[in-house]
């Protein structure tokens, strides 16, 4: 009796399992087709340029997207330069550059060439030239070098970094680890824009990436000075630094936005360093919910005020907390610095601050008017 009962139970369970399996197969087949014999729709929306909120939206397949990337790489690659620098301080180092006109001007990162004794460049056609440093901007980490007598140069196309949105596909081109200097073939990586308007201060206090583009396309040693492009092949920024605990790619890369670059190129070509607006405050720190300011209010604490600076001459002091600039609330340090990067030397501004004489007293709200100066070299 025991054996017969288990056999009946096993037979019943087998029939249930078989019915479940057939149902699963049927449902899977139905989901995999829109109609009998027609595969599921594998097309996707791809942003290239704009008609809907500034972007043309094309409905393309994954295969077409693959082809699009390959076409863009073929289009941009001839504009990429592999750079080899020799200096007494660092010996031989490698970096990247991008052709910005047919006259031989090449854009690259300032930190790559700032102490160079010689600069060699390798074009996509494997021709090697010696280049000279024409102009540099330490603060923005930008430099222009030039080669003479080179012909058939293909310049990069420029995009508009003010129209970028997080999630946009991007391609990074460069001379990662110096491999491109062997055959002229640039390293290409794919990623997306991760965030906008980052403020990053690499290599000490002398440089600052303002309104920086954060992305996750891989850049490594040797990639500095290579362009960040959209899938149309238009340059959106110049790669320069990464955030990493190892010194190699960790998914957080930064590029100088092209709109900042375009403002600097004319001066750099003339060997002049661009001027940057300057207040004369430092050691900035975000402050949140100060009791005397009001719950939830934000501001920027000033720890240092430089002598003979616009801030010093106006009467600002260490310990002051900036609440507003030109009657607009300041949410934090990043917002203040990005606002400053969009201003010009000579602009008149009004800073509303709160000052505490002692911690046990209510703060006093004051407004200071000053004129933006030029950042000291």
C-alpha positions in Angstrom: 0.0 0.0 0.0 2.8 2.4 0.9 4.6 1.9 -2.4 1.4 2.2 -4.5 0.3 5.5 -2.8 3.7 7.1 -3.5 3.6 6.0 -7.1 0.2 7.6 -7.5 1.5 10.8 -5.8 4.6 10.8 -8.0 2.4 10.4 -11.1 0.2 13.2 -10.1 3.1 15.5 -9.4 4.7 14.7 -12.7 1.6 15.6 -14.6 1.4 18.9 -12.7 5.0 19.7 -13.5 4.5 18.8 -17.2 1.5 21.1 -17.4 3.5 23.9 -15.7 6.4 23.4 -18.1 4.1 23.5 -21.2 2.4 26.6 -19.9 5.8 28.3 -19.3 7.0 27.4 -22.8 3.8 28.8 -24.3 3.9 32.1 -22.5 7.6 32.5 -23.2 7.0 32.0 -26.9 4.1 34.5 -26.8 6.3 37.1 -25.1 9.1 36.6 -27.6 7.0 37.4 -30.6 4.6 40.3 -31.3 2.9 38.1 -34.0 3.7 34.5 -35.0 7.0 34.5 -36.7 7.8 38.2 -35.9 10.7 38.8 -33.3 10.2 41.1 -30.4 10.9 44.8 -31.3 14.6 45.4 -30.5 14.6 49.0 -31.7 15.4 51.9 -29.3 15.2 55.6 -29.1 18.6 57.2 -29.7 19.4 60.9 -29.1 21.7 62.5 -31.7 20.9 66.2 -32.0 17.4 68.0 -31.0 13.8 68.5 -31.9 12.3 67.2 -28.7 13.6 69.4 -25.9 16.7 70.1 -28.1 17.3 66.6 -29.4 16.4 64.8 -32.6 15.2 61.4 -31.5 15.8 58.6 -33.9 14.3 55.2 -33.6 17.2 52.8 -34.5 18.1 49.2 -33.9 21.1 48.1 -31.8 22.8 47.1 -35.0 22.3 50.6 -36.4 23.7 52.0 -33.1 26.7 49.8 -33.5 27.2 51.1 -37.0 26.8 54.6 -35.9 29.5 54.3 -33.3 31.9 52.7 -35.9 31.2 55.6 -38.3 31.8 58.2 -35.6 35.1 56.6 -34.6 36.3 56.5 -38.3 35.3 60.2 -38.6 37.0 61.4 -35.4 40.2 59.3 -35.4 42.1 61.4 -38.0 41.8 64.4 -35.7 43.4 62.7 -32.7 47.1 63.2 -31.8 49.4 61.0 -29.8 51.9 63.1 -27.8 55.2 62.2 -26.3 56.8 64.7 -24.0 60.4 64.7 -22.6 61.2 66.8 -19.5 64.0 66.7 -16.9 61.4 66.4 -14.1 59.4 63.4 -15.4 61.5 61.9 -18.2 59.3 60.6 -21.0 55.5 60.8 -20.6 52.6 60.3 -22.9 49.4 62.2 -23.6 46.8 63.1 -26.2 45.8 66.0 -28.3 43.2 67.0 -30.8 43.6 69.1 -34.0 41.5 72.3 -33.8 42.4 73.8 -37.2 44.2 73.0 -40.5 47.1 75.4 -39.6 48.6 72.9 -37.2 47.2 74.0 -33.8 46.6 71.2 -31.4 44.6 71.4 -28.1 45.9 69.4 -25.1 46.1 69.4 -21.3 48.4 72.0 -19.7 49.7 69.6 -17.1 51.1 67.4 -19.9 53.3 70.0 -21.5 54.0 72.6 -18.8 57.6 71.5 -18.2 58.4 70.0 -21.6 61.8 70.3 -23.1 60.6 68.6 -26.3 57.2 67.6 -27.6 56.8 65.0 -30.3 53.4 64.3 -31.9 52.2 61.4 -34.0 49.4 61.9 -36.4 46.8 59.3 -37.5 48.8 58.7 -40.7 51.8 57.8 -38.5 53.9 60.9 -39.4 55.9 62.3 -36.5 56.5 66.0 -36.0 58.1 68.2 -33.4 55.7 70.7 -31.8 56.2 73.9 -29.8 54.1 75.2 -26.9 52.2 78.3 -28.1 50.0 79.2 -25.1 48.8 77.7 -21.8 46.3 78.3 -19.1 47.3 76.6 -15.8 44.0 77.4 -14.0 41.8 75.7 -16.6 44.5 73.0 -17.5 44.4 73.9 -21.2 47.3 74.3 -23.6 47.8 74.8 -27.4 50.8 73.4 -29.2 51.6 73.8 -32.9 53.3 71.9 -35.6 54.6 73.5 -38.8 54.6 72.2 -42.4 52.0 69.5 -41.7 49.4 69.1 -44.4 46.1 67.4 -44.8 45.1 68.0 -41.2 41.5 67.2 -40.2 40.2 69.4 -37.5 37.6 68.3 -34.9 34.0 69.6 -35.0 32.8 71.4 -31.9 29.5 70.7 -30.1 27.7 72.7 -27.4 28.4 71.6 -23.8 25.6 73.8 -22.4 23.0 71.4 -24.1 24.3 68.2 -22.5 22.1 66.2 -20.2 23.1 63.3 -17.9 22.8 59.9 -19.6 24.0 61.1 -23.0 26.2 58.6 -24.8 29.8 59.8 -25.2 33.1 58.6 -26.7 36.6 59.2 -25.3 39.6 59.3 -27.7 43.2 59.2 -26.6 46.7 57.8 -26.3 46.0 55.5 -23.3 49.3 54.2 -21.8 51.1 55.5 -24.9 49.9 52.7 -27.1 48.7 55.1 -29.8 52.3 56.4 -30.3 53.2 53.0 -31.7 50.7 52.9 -34.6 48.7 56.2 -34.6 45.5 54.3 -33.7 43.7 56.1 -30.8 42.1 54.2 -28.0 38.3 54.7 -28.0 36.0 54.0 -25.1 32.2 54.4 -24.7 30.2 55.7 -21.8 27.6 58.2 -20.6 27.6 61.6 -19.0 27.3 60.9 -15.3 26.9 64.4 -14.0 27.3 68.1 -14.9 28.9 71.2 -13.3 31.3 69.3 -11.1 34.1 71.3 -9.5 37.4 69.4 -9.2 40.8 70.7 -8.1 43.5 68.3 -9.3 47.3 68.7 -9.0 47.0 71.2 -6.1 45.4 74.5 -5.8 46.7 76.0 -9.0 44.2 74.3 -11.3 40.4 74.0 -11.1 38.0 72.2 -13.3 34.8 74.3 -13.2 31.5 73.2 -14.6 33.3 69.9 -15.4 31.6 67.1 -17.3 31.7 63.8 -15.2 31.4 60.7 -17.3 32.3 57.0 -17.1 34.0 56.3 -20.4 37.4 54.9 -19.5 40.4 57.3 -19.5 43.8 56.2 -18.2 47.4 57.6 -18.0 48.1 59.0 -21.5 44.4 59.9 -22.2 44.8 63.5 -20.9 44.3 66.0 -23.7 42.0 63.7 -25.7 38.5 64.8 -26.7 35.2 63.7 -25.3 32.7 63.5 -28.2 29.1 62.8 -28.8 27.9 60.1 -31.2 27.9 62.7 -34.0 31.6 63.1 -33.6 31.4 66.6 -32.1 33.7 67.5 -29.3 31.9 68.2 -26.0 35.0 68.5 -23.7 38.7 67.8 -23.2 39.5 64.8 -20.9 42.1 65.6 -18.2 41.6 63.9 -14.9 40.1 60.9 -13.1 39.1 60.3 -9.5 40.7 57.0 -8.4 42.5 55.4 -5.5 44.8 53.5 -7.8 45.8 56.1 -10.4 43.9 54.1 -13.1 40.4 54.2 -14.4 37.7 53.7 -11.7 34.6 54.9 -13.5 34.8 58.6 -12.6 36.4 60.8 -15.3 36.3 64.6 -15.8 36.5 66.8 -18.9 36.7 70.5 -19.4 33.5 71.6 -21.2 34.0 72.7 -24.8 32.2 76.0 -24.2 34.9 77.1 -21.7 37.6 75.9 -24.2 36.1 77.9 -27.1 36.4 81.1 -25.0 40.1 80.4 -24.3 41.3 79.3 -27.7 41.7 82.7 -29.4 43.9 84.0 -26.5 45.9 80.7 -26.3 46.7 80.9 -30.0 48.2 84.3 -29.4 50.3 83.1 -26.5 48.2 84.9 -24.0 46.8 83.4 -20.8 43.1 83.9 -20.3 42.0 86.0 -17.3 39.7 84.5 -14.7 37.4 86.4 -12.4 38.6 86.6 -8.8 37.0 87.5 -5.5 39.9 86.7 -3.1 38.2 84.2 -0.7 39.4 80.7 0.1 39.0 77.7 2.4 35.3 77.6 1.4 33.0 75.3 3.2 29.3 74.5 2.9 27.1 75.6 5.7 23.6 74.2 6.3 20.7 75.2 8.6 22.4 77.9 10.6 20.0 78.8 13.4 20.3 82.5 12.9 19.9 82.2 9.2 16.8 80.2 9.2 16.1 76.4 9.1 17.1 74.8 5.9 19.0 77.8 4.6 22.4 77.1 3.0 25.5 79.2 2.6 29.2 79.2 2.1 31.6 79.8 5.0 34.7 81.9 4.2 37.8 80.8 6.0 40.4 82.9 4.2 40.3 86.5 2.8 43.3 87.5 0.7 44.8 91.0 1.3 44.4 93.6 -1.4 41.8 91.4 -3.1 38.3 92.6 -4.1 36.9 90.7 -1.0 39.5 92.2 1.3 39.0 95.7 0.1 35.3 95.4 0.4 35.5 94.4 4.1 34.7 90.7 4.0 36.2 88.7 6.9 37.0 85.1 7.7 34.0 83.5 9.3 31.5 85.4 7.1 28.9 83.1 5.5 27.8 84.0 2.0 24.0 83.7 1.6 23.3 85.4 -1.7 25.0 86.7 -4.8 23.2 89.5 -6.6 20.1 88.6 -4.6 20.1 85.0 -5.6 20.6 82.3 -2.9 23.8 80.4 -2.9 23.3 76.7 -2.1 26.9 75.7 -1.7 30.6 76.0 -2.7 30.1 74.3 -6.1 27.3 76.6 -7.1 29.3 79.7 -6.1 32.4 78.6 -8.0 30.4 77.7 -11.1 28.6 81.0 -10.9 32.0 82.7 -10.7 33.3 80.8 -13.8 30.4 82.3 -15.8 31.3 85.9 -14.7 33.8 88.3 -16.1 36.6 90.4 -14.7 35.1 93.9 -14.0 31.6 92.7 -13.1 30.1 94.4 -10.2 28.4 92.1 -7.7 26.6 92.2 -4.3 27.3 89.6 -1.7 24.8 89.2 1.1 26.5 87.6 4.1 25.8 86.8 7.8 28.4 87.6 10.4 28.6 86.3 13.9 30.6 88.4 16.4 30.3 85.5 18.9 28.7 82.1 18.7 26.2 83.0 21.5 24.8 86.0 19.6 22.5 86.4 16.7 24.2 86.9 13.4 24.2 90.3 11.6 23.2 90.3 7.9 25.3 92.6 5.8 25.6 93.3 2.0 29.0 94.1 0.4 29.4 95.4 -3.1 32.6 94.7 -5.0 34.1 94.5 -8.5 35.5 91.2 -9.6 39.3 91.3 -10.2 41.7 89.2 -12.2 43.0 86.0 -10.7 46.7 86.4 -9.8 49.2 84.3 -11.8 
